């Protein structure tokens, strides 16, 4: 999904609708503007190749997902970009930026009927486009551990340990969010206390449960460690996660986490 947003006062809502409607229907892609923006994206791609964090997340996604397109970076790939022309962009715009492929949302202190009338008026004369449906493959279940490494300049090791989980609509979402807070969210969490301050195995550690609506998500522990500690740190991360699986959380720790 691509989204375009305007934040404005309610009295300017109709003008904002006019601006969005114009950009959804009447954009002219000048060759000079295309070349300028192409250069910008090329630079962003180049920056991403030397950004440890961006390289790490790209590697994680491509290790977790083998079939689903979420494995591909949103910005794309340089070889694809090099094959893209101004006409490619125009054709995509005309095919996808059509009324039957758009959702228009207005929220605020507005008169609903006035907004509906204005949106309808702005799209008068713009016909439906071809129905476009891109089927998304189901990601196969992971049956064995997967590992990926990439060498980069720097004095530390950046580590991610992740497990495939569930989609946004799954009831386990809440348990996973609570688990993330217990393990490594905040200075009082288990891993921050034990691995960062007591054992001094990591320079930083955090956790997160990522649950998109369109594909099964993942639970991840992210850490940074000195080269001499990364292997022990990885083992201790696994130990803490499995301890959460094997032993109940105390009522006091659970209550504190839920309040957070």
VOGUVEX-88139 format. One record per atom (N, C-alpha, C): x negated, y, z negated. Coordinates in steps of 0.001 Angstrom, whole numbers, plus 500000, padded with zeros to 6 digits. Atoms other than C-alpha are relative to their C-alpha. Layout:
N
XYZ
...
END
This chain:
260
499166498811500000
500000500000500000
499125501246500000
500640498686499999
498845503515500819
501006501009499460
499090499025500590
500346506348498757
499481501417500130
500320498573499931
500428510126499100
500843500707498951
499337499411501160
501307512278496096
499900501520500028
500019498556500249
502252515889495424
500610500234498630
499473499570501291
502675517233491887
500310501487500098
499614498589499902
504599520494491773
501173500259499073
498824499644500804
507265522369489870
501260499621500772
498751500441499379
510873521372490539
500477500981501068
499493499016499042
511582524620492373
499280499913501348
500730500169498740
508996523647495012
500193498600500592
499829501391499558
510303520096495502
500351499913501480
499588500067498596
511939520813498856
498821500304500922
501187499690499199
508745522398500186
499033498826500013
500882501165500067
506775519368498994
500511498877500896
499406501010499114
509188517042500785
499686500333501452
500303499562498630
508660519086503955
498555499670500372
501408500273499730
504879518716503676
499740498508500211
500197501444499878
505000514966503118
500640499485501282
499297500451498791
507549514459505895
499205500345501257
500788499591498834
505389516393508336
498780499107500169
501209500824499904
502295514373507494
500318498553500355
499616501370499668
504211511103507873
500450499851501450
499427500098498659
505451511980511361
499216500737501091
500504499092498964
503429514660513106
498499500245499966
501443499778500099
499735514254512338
499345499905501386
500821500053498802
497371515027515190
498567499655499580
501337500460500361
494123513149514952
499001500551501012
500969499370499111
491601515469516523
498692499198499981
501259500766499956
488422513708517721
498914500551499075
501042499413500858
486213516155515814
500248499650498531
499672500369501379
488060515447512549
499725498519499759
500264501436500120
487841511712513190
498508499746499784
501440500205500130
484066511888513636
499492500469498642
500426499487501299
483669513990510495
500350499012498881
499576500917501054
485683511580508341
499305498648500128
500740501237499794
483927508599509911
498643500079499314
501299499805500656
480639510019508666
500131499931498486
499767500032501444
482100510462505192
500140498561499514
499789501390500409
483228506827505000
498710499199500131
501297500678499853
479869505612506333
499102500280498784
500822499648501150
478153507499503514
500506499312498735
499440500687501163
480538506032500953
499618498522500004
500434501396499891
479746502553502240
498529499855499619
501427500047500330
476025503270501995
499786500178498498
500111499796501447
476440504572498436
500414498743499239
499520501199500670
478381501442497511
499007498858500008
500988501079499898
475525499204498606
498897500122498962
501038499808501021
473217500700495960
500595500279498628
499331499817501283
475816501151493207
500159498639499331
499956501304500680
475373498313490740
501432499605499660
498633500326500395
478953498546489520
500848499574501191
499203500339498827
480482498507492998
499564498686500626
500500501285499496
478245495657494136
500493498860499109
499559501024500934
479168493723491013
501468499639500206
498573500281499842
482916494085491520
500295499373501347
499831500636498684
482659493222495206
499616498527499922
500458501383500135
480703490078494332
500991499183499174
499015500693500831
483217489173491629
501238499633500804
498792500253499215
486216489524493948
499754498929501057
500271500966498941
484551487511496699
499682498618499448
500213501293500644
483706484767494213
501312499432499467
498710500439500536
487142484623492610
500987499616501092
498997500189498950
489161484846495819
499322499534501283
500574500564498784
488354482676498809
500846500281501232
499102499817498871
491423483272500995
500753501318499977
499142498820500081
493469486193499736
499225501265500388
500719498789499553
492606489580501322
499567500932498876
500479499175501109
492136491104497860
498493499827499802
501445500215500088
488617489677498172
499218501044500793
500679499011499166
487809492410500701
500035501380499340
499991498644500566
486773495893499507
500943500906500779
499033499107499364
489385498556500211
499339500856501068
500684499129499047
486823500705501977
499608499250501271
500296500783498805
486106497842504395
498527499683500160
501359500421499669
482908496829506137
499453500884501128
500625499091499034
480433498793508209
500208499528501441
499855500469498621
480698496554511286
501407500267500529
498623499683499590
484476497017511348
500132501495500242
499938498551499855
484097500745510839
499350500446501314
500698499609498777
481642500957513722
500806499691501257
499156500329498854
484221499378516022
501282500826500045
498766499217500094
486967501795514943
499882501278500824
499971498793499171
487905504557517381
501137500905499553
498909499076500289
490121507587517143
501335499421500461
498774500599499493
492686505731519253
500482498865499093
499626501047500959
492604502833516762
500830500590498871
499296499338501089
493707505237514033
501371500483500465
498722499510499465
496426506788516204
500981498843500165
499126501159499788
497807503368517125
500521499453498673
499579500488501318
497874502263513483
501031500932499390
499079498994500545
499596505487512423
501384499859500634
498720500096499298
502302505105515054
500721498683499703
499387501302500261
502866501452514210
500496499877498565
499697500237501415
502893501611510402
500704501175499315
499404498839500662
503944505170509507
501369500292500626
498655499932499430
507570504602510462
501004499923498848
499040499929501100
510755505133508393
500275498668499317
499690501302500593
511449501426507884
498808499355499294
501175500513500709
507957500970506422
499537500981498927
500354498966500968
508071503848503938
500954499972498806
499201499785501209
509290504428500407
499739501431499541
500139498598500393
509955508041499399
500576500145498588
499599499911501407
510106508705495646
499849501431499517
500039498674500610
510968511992493939
500476499858498564
499652500071501416
511000512246490146
499834501384499391
500120498707500648
511723515390488154
501352500659499791
498790499226500289
514241518069487262
500569500566501297
499477499629498689
515846518081490701
501452499553500106
498628500425499713
519357517767492077
499900498831500979
500201501226499222
519499514213493398
500557500115501414
499390499945498676
521884514885496262
499252500956500923
500778499063499178
519858517875497442
498738499333500541
501209500694499579
516749515725497570
500320498965501075
499615501006499015
518518512904499422
500339500647501340
499630499301498760
519936515360501939
498762500516500733
501200499450499376
516528516948502541
499147498903500629
500769501106499444
514760513624503026
500655499494501285
499286500458498800
517443512513505475
499838501003501143
500127498975498961
517226515835507338
498618499983500627
501374499987499492
513450515604507649
499724498849500970
500261501154499137
513638512206509331
501037499844501122
499050500049498889
516481512992511739
499246499958501323
500651500111498694
515439511911515212
498786499101500019
501124500932500048
512650509632514007
500554498589499905
499426501333499965
513603506128514987
499212498979499212
500675501115500653
512766502857513336
498852499504500868
501085500622499271
509519501238514287
500152498494499993
499996501460499991
508720497624514862
499796499485498584
500161500594501323
509127495504511758
498640499315499919
501343500558500157
505672494617510498
499938499206498706
500145500848501188
505108491726508123
498669499278500082
501310500655500046
501630490581507162
500047498947498901
499931501041501036
501835487206505364
498684499912499235
501180500117500848
499451486867502448
499843498554499557
500183501411500375
497960483414501859
499951499835498484
500142500327501415
498245481780498453
498554499620499716
501363500348500379
494914481572496698
499995498603499386
500030501356500567
494049477920496003
499482500004498567
500472500126501370
493509476811492430
498493499740499985
501432500244500158
489886476946491322
499814498732499181
500153501297500642
488765473440490374
498651499822499310
501333500119500578
485079473897489517
499418501388499765
500621498691500239
482886476705488144
499332500546501261
500679499325498893
481555479239490638
499028501025499419
500999499030500427
478451481398490298
499537500813501202
500557499144498952
477096484318492291
499011500955499354
501041499107500506
473953486385491809
499555500934501122
500585499085499024
472583489453493555
498918500821499317
501123499262500574
469212491023492884
500060501457500435
500000498569499717
469108494825492632
498957500672499114
500929499238500823
466774497473491294
500656500341498666
499485499633501309
467142498214487595
499318499201498911
500691500631501124
465927497244484155
500898499088499184
499069500823500761
469035495378482939
500701498996500909
499146500948499295
471241492459483926
501456500380499706
498566499759500160
474919493179484500
500729498676500207
499384501325500034
477080490156483723
501526500145500021
498549500140500078
480717489319484440
500312498519499896
499482501358500126
482315486116483210
501514500112500130
498578499808499705
485830485695484597
500717498668500189
499147501161499844
488712483221484660
501237500398500804
498737499730499309
491620483101487151
501166499875499021
498871500041500944
494904483814485375
501341500048500736
498603499976499556
498408484962486352
500326501322500691
499499498775499405
500426487527488258
500635500891498934
499419498998500897
501984490630486702
501299499523499368
498678500412500486
505385488953486299
499957498821499031
500110501184500847
504067486023484249
500039500389498522
499925499638501433
504897486021480501
498676499932499260
501310500054500655
501279485160479620
499241501321500090
500632498684499868
500397488723480637
499713500619498636
500134499318501291
500945489967477081
498957499337499115
501018500704500788
498861487272475415
498603500311500517
501305499678499422
496023488005477826
499560501416499645
500340498628500400
496188491734477065
499537500042498547
500390500040501411
496030491020473334
498624499345499848
501298500674500071
493114488616473860
498867500936500411
501036499063499549
491196491293475745
499651500991498899
500259499056501086
491608493725472853
499253499332498848
500669500700501097
490565491124470274
498527499776500316
501365500404499658
487431490119472156
499045501170500182
501034499004499658
485816493278473477
500562501351500403
499472498660499749
488012496358473535
499886500824498730
500151499146501173
486825498978471060
498853499558499107
501178500234500839
484032499232468517
500220498933498944
499737500993501037
485772496934466034
500316498620500558
499678501292499399
486374494093468503
498888498986499719
500909501072500386
484683490747468008
498643500072500712
501267500053499260
482089490851470759
499162501248499807
500765498771500224
481130494481470267
499280499924498658
500615500111501322
480511493861466571
498873498965500003
500934501117500159
478762490511466920
498856500027501014
501028500101498970
476900490657470238
499206501288500181
500700498727499801
476078494362470412
499286500461498736
500578499420501215
475490495389466802
499278498973499122
500619500968500908
474756492228464790
498879499223500680
501009500796499317
472888490055467303
499124500823500944
500708499116499058
471787492908469618
499577499251501266
500241500749498762
472059490628472633
500430500776501233
499496499234498859
473895493132474826
499873501487499709
499991498544500134
473670496838475450
501423500534500002
498576499652499979
477386497000476169
500793498752500329
499117501115499679
480316494614476384
501439500497499945
498588499620499973
483966495055477304
500790498876500658
499161501058499442
486903492968478458
501217500614500653
498798499513499348
489986493275480583
500790498865500616
499119500944499320
492963491358481886
500600500715501193
499562499353498765
493709492246485498
501103499143500624
498854500785499547
497175491144486642
500802500781501034
499224499338498954
498329492579489985
501292499234500280
498727500631499711
501806491817491262
499981499120501223
499987500666498699
500770490374494621
499113498767500077
500869501172500014
498254487684493628
499655499706498542
500422500334501356
497126485813490528
498761500813499635
501087499139500438
494776487965488498
498874499234499325
501126500636500677
491803487265486268
499732500712498682
500430499497501305
490484487737482747
498488500065500033
501443499829499829
486960489114482569
499346500620498775
500889499383500985
484213489902480105
498827500607500765
501094499302499320
481705492501481346
498948500402498965
501068499668500942
478333492987479676
498746500425500748
501309499608499495
474937494557480226
498960499586498956
500994500516500944
471820492999478702
498598500151500572
501397500023499579
468048493111478805
499693498636500622
500294501272499318
466499490412481044
499720498836499048
500350501095500904
465206488434478077
501201499490499198
498833500391500799
468699488260476526
501198499550500818
498770500192499238
471075487776479440
500547498580499911
499518501376500011
471207483976479310
500656499660498660
499405500240501313
471829483790475562
501284500793499842
498785499185500061
474321486628475867
501150499329500747
498963500692499223
476218484698478555
500558498819499220
499553501155500779
476347481602476342
500861500430498819
499232499520501144
477604483621473378
501355500570500438
498714499525499462
480277485262475515
500944498822500175
499173501198499826
481568481811476467
500428499441498647
499691500524501323
481396480711472839
501126500793499343
498971499170500612
483501483671471680
501352499823500686
498735500207499283
486096483160474398
500613498663499600
499460501319500337
486438479448473616
500399499909498537
499571499957501404
486633480185469900
501410500567499897
498653499449499979
489693482286470663
501000498947500459
499140501095499534
491119479258472484
500218498947498909
499967501144500908
490326476769469700
500443500332498586
499662499626501377
491024478747466516
501021501134500007
498963498975500069
494050480830465569
499416501331499539
500352498652500456
493671484581465177
500698500246498665
499390499742501301
494267485702461616
501148500990500147
498883499051499942
497547487546460958
499547501454499907
500465498625500165
495608490651459888
499365500524501287
500649499572498753
493466490792463052
501026500160501113
498964499919498970
496497490133465238
500847501256499806
499194498810500261
498515492881463547
499247501270500377
500810498828499646
495662495372463954
499914500174501512
500110499946498541
495291494495467626
501300500447500636
498696499632499443
499009494780468373
500281501479499796
499791498568500258
499107498231466744
499190500851500972
500839499254499061
496280499356469054
500605499987501394
END
